[in-house]
Amino acid sequence: MGCALDEEISRSKGDKEIATARARQAHYIKWAQLKQIPDPCGPEDGYQRVVAIYGEYVKNGANCTNKEATRSKTLEGYFNAVNFLFESRSCPPPVDFGNPANPGYIILKNLEAEEDIARRRSPLTTAMYAEIIRRGKDAARGTEPWIISKLTSLAKIVGPRACEFAQKTQTKIEIHKYPSGRKTEVKAWTRADFAFRDKNGGILDPTLPSTRKLVAKVTIRWRIQKNRQNGQLLTIVRDWDNEDFCAVLAALDLVLHSIEIGQKAGEPILAVVPPNKPKQYVTANKVAAALQSVAKKVHPDFPSDEIKK
């Protein structure tokens, strides 16, 4: 039982947060050593300036992950980790988040002010969506452009996260394991997560030719969600006037394709079988590359930063 407890704790979110904080504390101590600071912690007011200078290093790339740019929430996490070190030594925390004159607080607020909503992912433009659909119609059934066009028609309605439709690599299925270890789930959609219905709510067999004509809506089960509402059901209705853009028909095509290539009912539906090659799962990086390729073509005036969004 002790081993089982240790495993459950190691899979819990809290344990990961503790590990991150410890890594940041170790990073600060090493930084202080490299800068020949005799003691990384102390009661003197000068440590407020020292830690603020450390924050500038973190903000500009000298951090645990060597990221060139650090978000304000991340910098705040570093400051909290360092504050804990000082408090553990019975020293006043060098970053006072309630003091507008504190140097660490000042650079944190300045970084927050530089961030804006434009850092979020940008929605597809109408021209981009039209190009994605065109590429899908020109491509052979089951190829990557065809799959991405179907995925886009579905995603524009339901807005999934990458882990809900894609894998990290082309050869391995991503598995979600609950902290207790008692149950595992494939993260991405499988055929079992889609239920197709007619106008009267009757269940339709996706493999029957008549289903394409009769299907009026699809209910999708969201397997693993960030908000912990796992298993939530979402129903979307058919666009009877625009079949090329219909999310319900796109979902039907993706499910049928997974059957055609021999995917098991509990395996992710998004996969391709290239000529003379083994099956490959669609990855989030592949989808991102396709979307960025479309953006470059239809919006050649977009700057590189906008393309990345």
C-alpha positions as CSV (number, residue, x, y, z in Angstrom):
1,M,0.0,0.0,0.0
2,G,2.9,2.3,0.7
3,C,4.2,1.8,-2.9
4,A,0.7,2.4,-4.2
5,L,0.4,5.6,-2.2
6,D,3.8,6.9,-3.5
7,E,2.7,6.2,-7.1
8,E,-0.6,8.0,-6.7
9,I,1.1,11.0,-5.1
10,S,3.7,11.1,-7.9
11,R,0.9,11.3,-10.5
12,S,-1.0,14.1,-8.7
13,K,-1.0,17.7,-9.8
14,G,0.2,18.9,-6.4
15,D,3.3,16.8,-6.5
16,K,4.2,18.2,-9.9
17,E,3.8,21.7,-8.5
18,I,6.1,20.9,-5.7
19,A,8.7,19.6,-8.1
20,T,8.5,22.7,-10.2
21,A,8.9,25.0,-7.2
22,R,11.9,23.0,-6.0
23,A,13.5,23.2,-9.5
24,R,13.0,27.0,-9.4
25,Q,14.5,27.2,-6.0
26,A,17.5,25.2,-7.1
27,H,17.8,27.4,-10.1
28,Y,17.9,30.6,-8.0
29,I,20.5,29.1,-5.7
30,K,22.7,28.1,-8.6
31,W,22.3,31.6,-10.2
32,A,23.4,33.2,-6.9
33,Q,26.5,31.0,-6.9
34,L,27.3,31.8,-10.5
35,K,27.0,35.5,-9.6
36,Q,29.3,34.9,-6.6
37,I,26.7,36.0,-4.1
38,P,28.0,34.5,-0.8
39,D,24.5,33.7,0.6
40,P,21.4,33.5,-1.7
41,C,19.1,34.4,1.2
42,G,19.4,37.1,3.9
43,P,17.4,39.6,6.0
44,E,18.9,42.7,4.4
45,D,16.8,45.0,2.2
46,G,19.4,44.7,-0.6
47,Y,18.0,41.2,-1.3
48,Q,14.9,42.8,-2.8
49,R,17.1,44.2,-5.5
50,V,19.1,41.0,-5.9
51,V,15.9,38.9,-6.5
52,A,14.5,41.5,-8.8
53,I,17.7,41.3,-10.9
54,Y,17.3,37.5,-10.9
55,G,13.8,38.1,-12.2
56,E,15.2,40.0,-15.1
57,Y,17.4,37.1,-16.0
58,V,14.5,34.7,-15.7
59,K,12.3,37.0,-17.8
60,N,14.9,37.1,-20.6
61,G,15.7,33.4,-21.0
62,A,18.0,32.4,-18.1
63,N,15.3,30.1,-16.6
64,C,14.8,26.4,-16.0
65,T,13.5,25.7,-19.5
66,N,15.7,28.3,-21.3
67,K,12.7,29.9,-22.9
68,E,13.5,33.2,-24.5
69,A,10.4,34.9,-23.2
70,T,8.7,34.2,-19.9
71,R,5.0,35.0,-19.1
72,S,4.1,37.0,-16.0
73,K,2.4,34.0,-14.3
74,T,5.6,32.0,-14.8
75,L,7.8,34.8,-13.4
76,E,5.4,35.1,-10.4
77,G,5.9,31.4,-9.8
78,Y,9.7,31.9,-9.7
79,F,9.3,34.7,-7.2
80,N,7.0,32.7,-5.0
81,A,9.5,29.8,-5.0
82,V,12.3,32.2,-4.0
83,N,10.1,33.8,-1.3
84,F,9.6,30.4,0.2
85,L,13.4,30.0,0.5
86,F,13.7,33.2,2.4
87,E,10.8,32.5,4.7
88,S,12.3,29.1,5.4
89,R,15.3,30.9,6.7
90,S,13.1,33.3,8.8
91,C,14.0,36.1,6.4
92,P,11.5,38.6,5.0
93,P,10.3,37.6,1.5
94,P,12.2,39.8,-1.1
95,V,9.2,40.1,-3.4
96,D,6.3,41.9,-1.7
97,F,3.3,41.5,-4.1
98,G,1.4,44.1,-2.1
99,N,4.0,46.8,-2.2
100,P,4.0,49.0,-5.4
101,A,7.5,50.2,-4.6
102,N,9.0,46.7,-4.4
103,P,11.4,46.2,-7.3
104,G,10.4,42.6,-8.0
105,Y,6.7,43.5,-7.9
106,I,7.4,46.4,-10.3
107,I,9.0,44.2,-13.0
108,L,6.2,41.7,-12.6
109,K,3.5,44.3,-13.2
110,N,5.5,45.7,-16.1
111,L,5.6,42.3,-17.7
112,E,1.8,41.9,-17.1
113,A,1.3,45.2,-18.8
114,E,3.2,44.1,-21.9
115,E,1.1,41.0,-22.3
116,D,-2.2,41.4,-24.1
117,I,-4.9,39.3,-25.6
118,A,-3.1,39.1,-28.9
119,R,-0.8,36.5,-27.4
120,R,-3.6,34.0,-27.5
121,R,-4.2,31.8,-30.6
122,S,-5.9,33.7,-33.4
123,P,-9.1,32.3,-35.0
124,L,-9.0,31.1,-38.6
125,T,-10.0,33.7,-41.1
126,T,-12.7,33.0,-43.7
127,A,-10.1,32.8,-46.4
128,M,-8.0,30.3,-44.4
129,Y,-11.0,28.1,-43.8
130,A,-12.0,28.2,-47.5
131,E,-8.4,27.2,-48.4
132,I,-8.4,24.3,-45.9
133,I,-11.7,23.0,-47.4
134,R,-10.3,23.4,-51.0
135,R,-7.2,21.4,-50.1
136,G,-9.2,18.7,-48.5
137,K,-11.5,18.4,-51.6
138,D,-8.5,18.2,-53.9
139,A,-6.8,15.5,-51.8
140,A,-7.4,11.8,-51.8
141,R,-9.7,10.4,-49.2
142,G,-7.8,9.4,-46.0
143,T,-4.8,11.6,-46.7
144,E,-3.6,14.2,-44.2
145,P,-5.0,17.3,-46.0
146,W,-8.4,15.5,-46.3
147,I,-8.4,14.6,-42.6
148,I,-7.3,18.1,-41.5
149,S,-10.2,19.6,-43.6
150,K,-12.7,17.4,-41.9
151,L,-11.1,18.1,-38.5
152,T,-11.3,21.8,-39.1
153,S,-15.0,21.7,-40.0
154,L,-15.7,19.8,-36.7
155,A,-13.3,21.9,-34.6
156,K,-14.7,25.3,-35.7
157,I,-18.0,24.2,-33.9
158,V,-16.7,22.3,-30.9
159,G,-13.3,23.9,-30.3
160,P,-11.3,20.9,-29.0
161,R,-7.9,21.1,-27.4
162,A,-5.0,19.3,-29.2
163,C,-5.0,16.3,-26.9
164,E,-8.6,15.6,-27.7
165,F,-7.9,14.8,-31.3
166,A,-4.1,14.5,-31.9
167,Q,-1.1,12.6,-30.5
168,K,2.3,13.9,-29.6
169,T,4.0,11.4,-31.9
170,Q,3.0,9.6,-35.0
171,T,3.5,6.1,-33.5
172,K,2.4,6.3,-29.9
173,I,-1.1,6.7,-28.4
174,E,-1.3,9.2,-25.5
175,I,-2.9,7.7,-22.4
176,H,-4.4,9.6,-19.5
177,K,-3.9,7.8,-16.2
178,Y,-5.8,8.9,-13.1
179,P,-3.8,9.6,-10.0
180,S,-5.3,6.6,-8.3
181,G,-3.9,4.4,-11.1
182,R,-7.2,2.4,-11.3
183,K,-8.3,3.6,-14.7
184,T,-6.6,4.6,-17.9
185,E,-8.2,6.4,-20.8
186,V,-7.1,7.2,-24.4
187,K,-7.0,11.0,-24.4
188,A,-8.1,11.6,-28.0
189,W,-11.5,10.8,-29.5
190,T,-12.3,7.3,-30.4
191,R,-15.3,5.9,-32.4
192,A,-17.0,5.1,-29.2
193,D,-17.2,8.8,-28.4
194,F,-19.5,9.5,-31.4
195,A,-23.2,8.8,-31.6
196,F,-25.1,9.7,-34.8
197,R,-28.8,10.3,-34.7
198,D,-31.7,11.0,-37.1
199,K,-34.3,13.8,-36.8
200,N,-36.2,11.7,-34.3
201,G,-33.2,11.0,-32.1
202,G,-32.8,7.4,-33.2
203,I,-29.3,6.0,-33.2
204,L,-27.8,5.4,-36.7
205,D,-25.2,2.9,-37.7
206,P,-22.4,5.0,-39.3
207,T,-21.4,2.1,-41.6
208,L,-24.8,2.0,-43.4
209,P,-25.0,4.0,-46.7
210,S,-28.3,5.5,-45.7
211,T,-26.8,7.1,-42.6
212,R,-25.3,10.0,-44.6
213,K,-28.7,11.0,-45.9
214,L,-30.5,10.5,-42.6
215,V,-28.1,11.8,-40.0
216,A,-29.3,15.1,-38.3
217,K,-27.0,15.4,-35.4
218,V,-24.0,13.9,-33.6
219,T,-23.4,13.6,-29.8
220,I,-19.7,13.6,-28.9
221,R,-18.3,12.5,-25.6
222,W,-15.4,14.5,-24.2
223,R,-13.1,12.0,-22.7
224,I,-10.6,13.9,-20.6
225,Q,-11.2,17.6,-20.0
226,K,-9.0,20.3,-18.4
227,N,-12.0,21.4,-16.3
228,R,-12.3,17.8,-14.9
229,Q,-15.8,17.4,-16.5
230,N,-14.7,14.1,-18.0
231,G,-17.4,12.3,-20.0
232,Q,-19.4,15.4,-20.8
233,L,-21.7,15.1,-23.9
234,L,-22.1,17.7,-26.5
235,T,-24.6,17.5,-29.4
236,I,-24.3,19.5,-32.6
237,V,-26.8,19.6,-35.5
238,R,-26.3,19.2,-39.2
239,D,-25.9,22.0,-41.6
240,W,-28.3,20.9,-44.3
241,D,-27.5,23.7,-46.7
242,N,-23.7,23.5,-46.8
243,E,-22.4,19.9,-46.8
244,D,-18.8,20.9,-47.4
245,F,-18.7,22.8,-44.1
246,C,-21.0,20.6,-42.1
247,A,-19.4,19.5,-38.7
248,V,-21.8,16.5,-38.4
249,L,-20.8,15.1,-41.8
250,A,-17.2,15.8,-41.1
251,A,-17.4,13.7,-37.9
252,L,-19.1,10.9,-39.8
253,D,-16.3,10.9,-42.4
254,L,-13.6,10.8,-39.7
255,V,-15.3,7.9,-38.0
256,L,-15.8,6.0,-41.3
257,H,-12.2,6.5,-42.2
258,S,-11.0,5.1,-38.9
259,I,-13.0,1.9,-39.7
260,E,-11.6,1.8,-43.2
261,I,-8.0,1.8,-42.0
262,G,-8.6,-0.8,-39.4
263,Q,-8.6,1.3,-36.2
264,K,-10.1,-0.5,-33.2
265,A,-13.1,1.1,-31.5
266,G,-11.0,2.2,-28.6
267,E,-8.2,3.7,-30.6
268,P,-7.9,7.4,-31.7
269,I,-9.9,8.1,-34.9
270,L,-7.3,10.5,-36.5
271,A,-4.7,8.4,-38.3
272,V,-3.4,8.0,-41.8
273,V,-1.8,5.1,-43.7
274,P,0.7,6.5,-46.2
275,P,1.6,4.3,-49.2
276,N,4.0,1.5,-48.3
277,K,4.3,2.8,-44.8
278,P,2.9,1.8,-41.4
279,K,-0.1,3.7,-39.9
280,Q,0.7,7.1,-38.5
281,Y,-1.3,9.1,-36.0
282,V,-2.1,12.7,-36.7
283,T,0.0,14.9,-34.4
284,A,-0.7,18.4,-33.1
285,N,2.5,19.6,-34.8
286,K,1.2,18.4,-38.1
287,V,-2.1,20.2,-37.7
288,A,-0.3,23.4,-36.6
289,A,2.1,23.2,-39.6
290,A,-0.9,22.7,-42.0
291,L,-2.8,25.7,-40.5
292,Q,0.3,27.9,-40.7
293,S,1.0,26.8,-44.3
294,V,-2.6,27.9,-45.2
295,A,-2.1,31.2,-43.4
296,K,1.1,32.0,-45.3
297,K,-0.6,31.3,-48.7
298,V,-3.8,33.3,-48.2
299,H,-2.3,36.1,-46.1
300,P,1.2,36.7,-47.4
301,D,1.3,40.0,-45.7
302,F,0.9,38.4,-42.2
303,P,4.0,38.9,-40.1
304,S,5.7,35.8,-38.7
305,D,4.3,36.4,-35.2
306,E,0.8,36.4,-36.5
307,I,1.4,33.2,-38.5
308,K,2.6,31.4,-35.3
309,K,-0.8,32.2,-33.7
